[in-house]
Amino acid sequence: MKVHRRRFMQAATGVVALPSLSRIATAETYPSRPVRLIVSVPAGGSPDVLARLLAQRLSERLGQPFVVENRPGASSNIGTEIAVKAPPDGYTLLMAVSSNAINPSLYQHLGFDFIRDTVPVIGIATISLVMEVNPEVPAKTVPEFIAYAKANPGKINMAAPGYGAPLYVAGELFKMMAGVQMTDVPYLGEAAAVPDLIGGRVQVMFGIISTSFGNIRDGKLRALAVTSPSRQETLPDVPAMAEFLPGYEASGWYGIVAPQSTPPEVVDKLNKEINAVLAEPGMQQRLVELGYRVTGGSAADFEKFIANETAKWAKVITFAGVKAD
């Protein structure tokens, strides 16, 4: 009886230990084959550049290819849906972008729920936007612009580069917080809007700071404020919008998520490895040169950030009264 009881207890102990051993084994062997990193914008865009820098270093560190796969379209929804519906095994990841927190309020018929269907891995970086105007606009500061807009309600044209894009909602957040009326002029993207802004067909736009810098430096456009919480090294003399509208913040952001139910040990390993890559001096320098602010941190930090961004932009979309479908 004692022998049988001992064998039973040994077997039971082994069964209890199996899940823990399985998790350890999964973490040690991952990745054992190529990992695809889906980017929901075309090649050459900011998320794509960031994804390729990250994929190269992860490939070198983990000994398996991390392959960037561009799946653009529908304001990032096409690539996102492909990623969230992939097997939750850690071999399909998504470069999450700001639009993923904006689209749930903008689109009524998405085939997925971004928060429900993904597990956050890590926030990677943010990038500031800049409020820029045509030089003919008779306002050299944000307070002057607000006064000018209130004196001319609906007569100022604001470039709206893509509903659901950070550039669009940054402008809507400004209108909401400043209490001004401007006419949205839609464009397919920032590049399509810039010639009209320089030519004076639209008077104001919120653009990505790194792509706007040249036109601001050359005097083709005038910068009134950056949208990050504090001033930026790229434009040190340009104030932050929060200096005039406390609480205003509208940076673009990027991070990594995986399909829901991806093993926690895989998420933990990816978080650890990506944090290590982001801590490398060479990587940090390169990202700063491209205009990014490195974030990193825990998966829980990124999960909270996504929830806050989703709630914030839901209020702005409701204020703007727009729907994309």
C-alpha positions as CSV (number, residue, x, y, z in Angstrom):
1,M,0.0,0.0,0.0
2,K,2.8,2.3,0.9
3,V,4.6,1.6,-2.4
4,H,1.5,2.3,-4.4
5,R,0.8,5.5,-2.5
6,R,4.4,6.7,-3.1
7,R,4.1,6.0,-6.8
8,F,0.8,7.8,-6.9
9,M,2.3,10.9,-5.2
10,Q,5.3,10.9,-7.5
11,A,3.0,10.7,-10.5
12,A,0.8,13.5,-9.2
13,T,3.8,15.7,-8.5
14,G,5.0,15.1,-12.1
15,V,1.6,16.1,-13.5
16,V,1.6,19.3,-11.5
17,A,5.1,20.1,-12.7
18,L,4.3,19.5,-16.4
19,P,2.8,22.9,-17.1
20,S,5.7,24.7,-15.5
21,L,8.2,22.6,-17.4
22,S,6.3,23.1,-20.6
23,R,6.4,26.9,-20.2
24,I,10.2,26.8,-19.6
25,A,10.7,24.5,-22.6
26,T,8.7,26.8,-24.8
27,A,10.6,29.9,-23.7
28,E,13.9,28.2,-24.2
29,T,13.1,26.9,-27.7
30,Y,11.3,30.0,-29.0
31,P,11.8,30.9,-31.8
32,S,12.5,27.7,-33.6
33,R,11.5,28.9,-37.0
34,P,11.0,32.3,-38.8
35,V,8.7,34.9,-37.2
36,R,6.7,37.3,-39.4
37,L,6.2,40.8,-38.2
38,I,3.2,42.3,-40.0
39,V,3.3,46.1,-40.7
40,S,-0.1,47.6,-41.6
41,V,1.3,50.4,-43.8
42,P,3.3,50.4,-47.0
43,A,7.1,50.0,-47.1
44,G,9.0,53.1,-46.3
45,G,6.5,54.5,-43.8
46,S,7.6,55.2,-40.2
47,P,6.2,51.9,-38.8
48,D,8.0,50.0,-41.6
49,V,11.3,51.7,-40.9
50,L,11.0,51.0,-37.2
51,A,9.9,47.4,-37.8
52,R,12.9,46.6,-40.1
53,L,15.4,48.1,-37.6
54,L,13.9,45.9,-34.8
55,A,13.6,42.8,-37.0
56,Q,17.2,42.9,-38.0
57,R,18.4,43.0,-34.4
58,L,16.0,40.3,-33.2
59,S,17.1,38.0,-36.0
60,E,20.7,38.5,-34.9
61,R,19.9,38.0,-31.2
62,L,17.5,35.0,-31.5
63,G,19.0,33.1,-34.4
64,Q,15.8,33.0,-36.5
65,P,14.7,35.4,-39.2
66,F,12.1,38.1,-38.2
67,V,10.5,38.8,-41.5
68,V,8.7,42.1,-42.1
69,E,5.5,41.6,-44.1
70,N,3.7,44.8,-45.3
71,R,-0.1,44.4,-45.4
72,P,-1.4,48.0,-45.9
73,G,-4.9,49.3,-46.4
74,A,-8.1,50.6,-44.7
75,S,-6.2,52.7,-42.2
76,S,-4.2,49.8,-40.9
77,N,-7.2,47.5,-40.5
78,I,-6.3,45.0,-43.2
79,G,-2.9,44.1,-41.7
80,T,-4.3,44.2,-38.2
81,E,-7.0,41.7,-38.9
82,I,-4.5,39.3,-40.6
83,A,-2.3,39.5,-37.5
84,V,-5.0,39.1,-34.8
85,K,-6.5,36.1,-36.6
86,A,-3.2,34.2,-37.0
87,P,-2.4,31.2,-34.8
88,P,-1.4,32.4,-31.3
89,D,1.9,30.7,-31.2
90,G,4.3,33.7,-31.2
91,Y,5.2,33.3,-34.9
92,T,3.0,36.2,-36.1
93,L,3.4,39.6,-34.5
94,L,2.0,43.0,-35.4
95,M,3.6,46.4,-35.4
96,A,0.8,48.2,-33.6
97,V,0.3,51.9,-34.4
98,S,-1.7,54.8,-33.2
99,S,-4.6,54.0,-35.6
100,N,-5.2,50.8,-33.7
101,A,-6.5,52.9,-30.8
102,I,-8.4,55.3,-33.0
103,N,-10.2,52.9,-35.4
104,P,-12.4,51.2,-32.8
105,S,-14.4,54.4,-32.5
106,L,-14.2,55.4,-36.1
107,Y,-15.2,52.1,-37.8
108,Q,-18.5,50.5,-37.0
109,H,-17.9,47.1,-38.7
110,L,-14.4,45.9,-37.9
111,G,-13.9,42.2,-38.1
112,F,-12.0,42.2,-34.8
113,D,-11.8,43.9,-31.5
114,F,-8.2,45.2,-31.1
115,I,-8.0,45.1,-27.3
116,R,-9.9,41.9,-26.9
117,D,-8.1,40.0,-29.7
118,T,-4.5,41.0,-29.0
119,V,-2.0,40.7,-26.1
120,P,0.4,43.6,-25.7
121,V,4.1,42.8,-25.8
122,I,5.9,46.1,-25.6
123,G,5.7,49.8,-26.5
124,I,8.6,50.7,-28.7
125,A,8.6,54.4,-29.4
126,T,6.6,57.6,-29.9
127,I,7.0,60.4,-32.4
128,S,5.9,64.0,-32.1
129,L,3.7,65.9,-34.5
130,V,3.9,69.6,-35.2
131,M,1.1,72.2,-35.8
132,E,2.3,74.0,-38.9
133,V,0.7,76.8,-40.9
134,N,1.1,78.5,-44.2
135,P,3.3,81.6,-43.7
136,E,0.5,83.9,-44.9
137,V,-1.6,83.0,-41.9
138,P,-1.4,86.1,-39.6
139,A,-0.7,84.2,-36.5
140,K,2.8,83.5,-35.1
141,T,1.7,81.8,-31.8
142,V,-1.0,79.3,-30.8
143,P,-2.9,81.9,-28.8
144,E,-2.8,84.2,-31.9
145,F,-4.0,81.4,-34.1
146,I,-6.9,80.5,-31.7
147,A,-8.0,84.2,-31.7
148,Y,-7.8,84.3,-35.5
149,A,-9.8,81.1,-35.8
150,K,-12.5,82.3,-33.5
151,A,-12.7,85.5,-35.5
152,N,-13.1,83.5,-38.7
153,P,-15.2,80.4,-37.7
154,G,-15.2,77.8,-40.5
155,K,-13.1,79.9,-42.8
156,I,-9.8,78.2,-42.0
157,N,-9.1,75.0,-44.0
158,M,-7.3,72.3,-42.0
159,A,-5.7,69.4,-44.0
160,A,-7.0,66.1,-42.7
161,P,-4.5,63.4,-43.9
162,G,-6.6,60.2,-43.6
163,Y,-9.5,59.7,-41.2
164,G,-8.1,57.6,-38.3
165,A,-4.6,58.8,-38.7
166,P,-2.9,60.6,-35.8
167,L,-2.5,63.6,-38.0
168,Y,-6.2,63.9,-38.4
169,V,-7.2,63.3,-34.7
170,A,-4.5,65.6,-33.5
171,G,-6.3,68.4,-35.3
172,E,-9.7,67.4,-34.0
173,L,-8.3,67.3,-30.4
174,F,-7.0,70.8,-31.0
175,K,-10.4,72.0,-32.2
176,M,-12.1,70.4,-29.2
177,M,-9.8,71.8,-26.6
178,A,-9.4,75.3,-28.2
179,G,-13.1,75.7,-29.0
180,V,-12.5,76.7,-32.6
181,Q,-14.2,75.7,-35.9
182,M,-12.2,74.8,-39.0
183,T,-13.1,73.1,-42.2
184,D,-11.5,69.6,-42.7
185,V,-10.1,69.0,-46.1
186,P,-9.4,65.2,-46.5
187,Y,-6.2,63.9,-48.1
188,L,-5.0,60.3,-48.6
189,G,-1.9,61.1,-46.6
190,E,0.6,63.7,-45.4
191,A,2.6,63.8,-48.6
192,A,-0.5,64.6,-50.6
193,A,-1.5,67.5,-48.3
194,V,1.9,69.3,-48.1
195,P,1.8,71.0,-51.6
196,D,-1.6,72.4,-50.8
197,L,-0.4,73.7,-47.4
198,I,2.6,75.3,-48.9
199,G,0.5,76.8,-51.7
200,G,-2.1,78.2,-49.3
201,R,-5.1,76.1,-50.4
202,V,-5.2,74.8,-46.9
203,Q,-3.9,76.9,-44.0
204,V,-3.0,74.5,-41.2
205,M,-2.0,70.9,-40.7
206,F,-0.6,68.6,-38.0
207,G,2.3,66.8,-39.5
208,I,5.0,64.4,-38.4
209,I,7.9,66.4,-37.0
210,S,10.6,64.5,-38.9
211,T,9.0,64.9,-42.3
212,S,8.0,68.5,-41.6
213,F,11.3,69.8,-40.4
214,G,12.8,70.6,-43.8
215,N,9.9,72.8,-44.9
216,I,9.9,74.6,-41.5
217,R,13.6,75.1,-41.7
218,D,13.4,76.5,-45.2
219,G,10.6,78.9,-44.2
220,K,8.0,77.3,-46.4
221,L,5.9,76.5,-43.4
222,R,5.7,78.0,-39.9
223,A,5.7,75.8,-36.8
224,L,3.4,76.9,-34.0
225,A,3.6,74.0,-31.5
226,V,4.7,70.4,-31.1
227,T,2.1,67.9,-29.9
228,S,4.4,66.1,-27.4
229,P,4.1,66.9,-23.7
230,S,7.3,68.8,-23.8
231,R,9.5,70.6,-26.4
232,Q,11.5,68.6,-28.9
233,E,15.3,68.7,-29.6
234,T,14.6,68.9,-33.3
235,L,12.7,72.2,-32.9
236,P,13.8,73.5,-29.5
237,D,12.4,77.0,-30.0
238,V,8.9,75.7,-30.8
239,P,6.7,75.4,-27.7
240,A,4.6,72.4,-26.7
241,M,0.9,72.7,-27.3
242,A,0.4,71.8,-23.6
243,E,1.9,75.2,-22.7
244,F,-1.2,76.8,-24.1
245,L,-3.8,73.9,-23.8
246,P,-2.9,72.0,-20.6
247,G,-3.3,68.3,-21.0
248,Y,-3.0,68.3,-24.8
249,E,-0.9,65.4,-26.2
250,A,-1.2,63.7,-29.5
251,S,2.0,61.8,-30.4
252,G,2.1,59.0,-32.8
253,W,3.2,55.7,-31.3
254,Y,4.4,52.2,-32.2
255,G,4.6,48.9,-30.3
256,I,4.4,45.1,-30.7
257,V,1.3,43.0,-30.0
258,A,0.5,39.3,-30.6
259,P,-2.7,37.4,-31.1
260,Q,-4.7,36.8,-27.9
261,S,-3.8,33.5,-26.2
262,T,-0.1,33.7,-27.3
263,P,1.8,31.8,-24.5
264,P,2.8,34.2,-21.7
265,E,6.3,32.8,-21.7
266,V,6.7,33.8,-25.4
267,V,5.4,37.3,-24.6
268,D,7.8,37.6,-21.7
269,K,10.8,36.5,-23.8
270,L,9.9,38.9,-26.6
271,N,9.5,41.8,-24.1
272,K,12.9,41.0,-22.6
273,E,14.7,40.8,-25.9
274,I,13.1,43.9,-27.4
275,N,13.8,45.9,-24.2
276,A,17.5,44.8,-24.6
277,V,17.5,45.9,-28.3
278,L,16.0,49.3,-27.4
279,A,18.7,49.8,-24.7
280,E,21.5,49.4,-27.1
281,P,23.3,52.7,-27.6
282,G,23.5,52.3,-31.4
283,M,19.8,51.6,-31.6
284,Q,18.9,54.5,-29.3
285,Q,21.0,56.9,-31.3
286,R,19.5,55.8,-34.6
287,L,15.9,56.1,-33.3
288,V,16.6,59.6,-32.0
289,E,18.1,60.6,-35.3
290,L,14.8,59.5,-37.0
291,G,12.8,61.6,-34.6
292,Y,11.5,58.8,-32.2
293,R,11.4,58.8,-28.4
294,V,12.2,55.3,-27.2
295,T,9.7,53.9,-24.7
296,G,10.1,50.2,-23.9
297,G,8.9,48.9,-20.5
298,S,6.6,46.0,-19.5
299,A,3.8,44.5,-21.3
300,A,1.5,45.7,-18.6
301,D,2.7,49.3,-19.2
302,F,1.8,49.0,-22.9
303,E,-1.6,47.4,-22.1
304,K,-2.5,50.4,-19.9
305,F,-1.2,52.8,-22.5
306,I,-3.4,51.3,-25.3
307,A,-6.5,51.4,-23.1
308,N,-5.9,55.1,-22.2
309,E,-5.3,56.0,-25.9
310,T,-8.4,54.2,-27.0
311,A,-10.6,56.0,-24.4
312,K,-9.0,59.4,-25.3
313,W,-9.6,59.1,-29.0
314,A,-13.1,57.8,-28.6
315,K,-14.0,61.2,-27.0
316,V,-12.4,63.1,-29.9
317,I,-14.1,61.0,-32.6
318,T,-17.4,61.5,-30.8
319,F,-16.7,65.3,-30.8
320,A,-15.8,65.3,-34.5
321,G,-18.9,63.3,-35.4
322,V,-17.2,61.3,-38.1
323,K,-17.5,57.7,-39.1
324,A,-15.3,55.9,-41.7
325,D,-17.9,53.3,-42.8
